[in-house]
Amino acid sequence: MLLPLDAWHRARGGRMVPFAGYEMPVQYEGIMAEHLWVRESAGLFDVSHMGQLFLSGEGLDAELEKLIPADVAGVAVGQQKYSLLLAENGGILDDLMFSRWPGGIYMVVNGACKWDDIAHLREHLPDAIEINHMDEHALLALQGPKAF
């Protein structure tokens, strides 16, 4: 599959490699130069392969708290938390990030297992909870000591 920004990466000489079913850019000018730049400054990464979900519906917070060990109800609009997606036996299926947006919860799960995570959420959340997989949206991550 192609990322939403695939043409942009290719037009700028991005070296594309397969990962989690996507063609992902791994470098542009050279791995060492880019590595050192991000370690000393900041770099922008296309992480659009990750699973972006928007969840909404009556009772969402309480239902999510059955699946992730976090105080979902205590997260204010604009705040984000790191948590885990749990199996029925309490084992860890995946890690994730979630934040409160007006009208619901925005969640990001790992790209390599997003389909399993989405299936788990659909299986364990009631039908009243809507899960919108935002698979046509790009997602960028600014990383490095000067990212703020």
C-alpha positions as CSV (number, residue, x, y, z in Angstrom):
1,M,0.0,0.0,0.0
2,L,1.1,3.6,-0.5
3,L,1.3,6.2,2.1
4,P,-0.8,9.4,1.6
5,L,2.5,11.3,1.1
6,D,4.1,8.7,-1.2
7,A,4.4,11.0,-4.2
8,W,6.0,13.7,-2.0
9,H,8.6,11.3,-0.7
10,R,9.5,10.0,-4.2
11,A,9.7,13.5,-5.7
12,R,12.3,14.3,-3.1
13,G,14.4,11.2,-3.7
14,G,13.2,9.2,-0.7
15,R,14.5,5.7,-0.6
16,M,11.4,3.5,-0.2
17,V,11.4,0.1,1.4
18,P,8.5,-2.3,2.3
19,F,7.3,-2.3,5.9
20,A,4.1,-3.5,7.4
21,G,2.5,-3.7,3.9
22,Y,3.5,-0.1,3.0
23,E,6.3,1.4,1.0
24,M,8.0,3.5,3.6
25,P,10.7,6.2,3.1
26,V,13.8,5.3,5.1
27,Q,16.3,7.9,4.0
28,Y,17.0,10.8,1.6
29,E,20.6,12.0,1.9
30,G,22.3,9.2,3.8
31,I,21.5,7.2,6.9
32,M,24.4,8.6,9.0
33,A,23.9,12.2,8.2
34,E,20.2,11.9,8.9
35,H,20.8,10.0,12.1
36,L,23.2,12.5,13.5
37,W,20.9,15.4,12.5
38,V,18.0,14.0,14.4
39,R,20.2,13.1,17.4
40,E,21.5,16.7,17.5
41,S,18.5,18.7,16.2
42,A,15.1,17.3,15.0
43,G,13.7,15.3,12.2
44,L,10.3,14.9,10.7
45,F,9.1,11.3,10.1
46,D,6.2,10.0,8.1
47,V,4.5,7.5,10.4
48,S,1.3,7.3,8.3
49,H,1.4,3.5,8.3
50,M,0.3,3.6,12.0
51,G,-3.3,3.0,12.8
52,Q,-5.2,6.3,13.4
53,L,-8.6,5.8,14.9
54,F,-11.3,8.2,16.1
55,L,-13.6,6.6,18.6
56,S,-16.9,8.1,19.7
57,G,-20.2,7.2,21.3
58,E,-22.1,7.0,24.5
59,G,-20.1,5.5,27.3
60,L,-16.8,5.5,25.4
61,D,-14.6,6.3,28.4
62,A,-15.9,3.5,30.6
63,E,-15.8,1.0,27.7
64,L,-12.2,1.9,26.8
65,E,-11.1,1.6,30.4
66,K,-12.1,-2.1,30.2
67,L,-9.5,-2.5,27.4
68,I,-6.7,-0.2,28.4
69,P,-5.2,0.4,31.9
70,A,-5.6,4.1,31.9
71,D,-7.8,6.8,33.3
72,V,-9.5,7.7,30.0
73,A,-12.2,9.8,31.7
74,G,-9.5,11.9,33.3
75,V,-7.9,13.0,30.0
76,A,-8.9,16.5,29.1
77,V,-9.4,17.8,25.6
78,G,-5.9,18.3,24.0
79,Q,-4.2,15.9,26.5
80,Q,-2.5,12.7,25.4
81,K,-1.6,9.5,27.3
82,Y,0.5,6.5,26.5
83,S,-1.1,3.2,27.4
84,L,-1.5,-0.5,26.4
85,L,-4.2,-2.5,24.7
86,L,-5.0,-5.6,26.8
87,A,-6.2,-9.1,26.0
88,E,-9.0,-10.7,27.9
89,N,-6.5,-12.3,30.3
90,G,-4.7,-9.0,30.9
91,G,-1.8,-9.7,28.6
92,I,-0.5,-6.9,26.5
93,L,-1.5,-6.9,22.8
94,D,0.0,-3.6,21.8
95,D,1.0,-0.2,23.1
96,L,-0.8,2.9,21.9
97,M,-1.3,6.6,22.4
98,F,-4.7,8.3,22.8
99,S,-5.9,11.8,23.2
100,R,-9.2,13.5,23.8
101,W,-10.6,15.5,21.0
102,P,-13.9,17.3,21.0
103,G,-16.5,14.5,20.4
104,G,-14.3,11.5,21.2
105,I,-10.9,9.8,21.5
106,Y,-8.2,9.9,18.9
107,M,-6.0,6.8,19.1
108,V,-2.8,5.7,17.4
109,V,-1.8,2.0,17.3
110,N,1.2,0.4,15.8
111,G,1.3,-0.1,12.1
112,A,2.4,-3.7,12.1
113,C,-0.5,-5.0,14.1
114,K,-3.1,-2.3,13.5
115,W,-5.6,-4.7,11.8
116,D,-5.5,-7.0,14.8
117,D,-5.9,-4.0,17.2
118,I,-8.9,-2.7,15.3
119,A,-10.5,-6.1,15.2
120,H,-9.9,-6.5,19.0
121,L,-11.5,-3.1,19.6
122,R,-14.5,-3.9,17.4
123,E,-15.0,-7.2,19.1
124,H,-14.8,-5.8,22.6
125,L,-16.5,-2.4,22.3
126,P,-20.3,-2.3,22.1
127,D,-22.0,-1.4,18.8
128,A,-22.8,2.1,20.3
129,I,-19.1,3.0,20.0
130,E,-18.1,4.1,16.5
131,I,-14.6,3.3,15.3
132,N,-13.5,5.4,12.4
133,H,-10.2,4.2,10.9
134,M,-8.6,7.3,9.4
135,D,-6.5,5.3,6.9
136,E,-6.3,8.1,4.3
137,H,-4.8,10.6,6.8
138,A,-1.1,11.3,6.9
139,L,0.7,11.3,10.3
140,L,4.0,13.0,10.9
141,A,6.2,12.7,14.0
142,L,8.7,15.4,14.9
143,Q,11.5,13.8,16.9
144,G,14.8,14.9,18.4
145,P,16.0,17.3,21.2
146,K,14.9,20.4,19.3
147,A,11.5,19.1,18.5
148,F,9.8,21.4,20.9
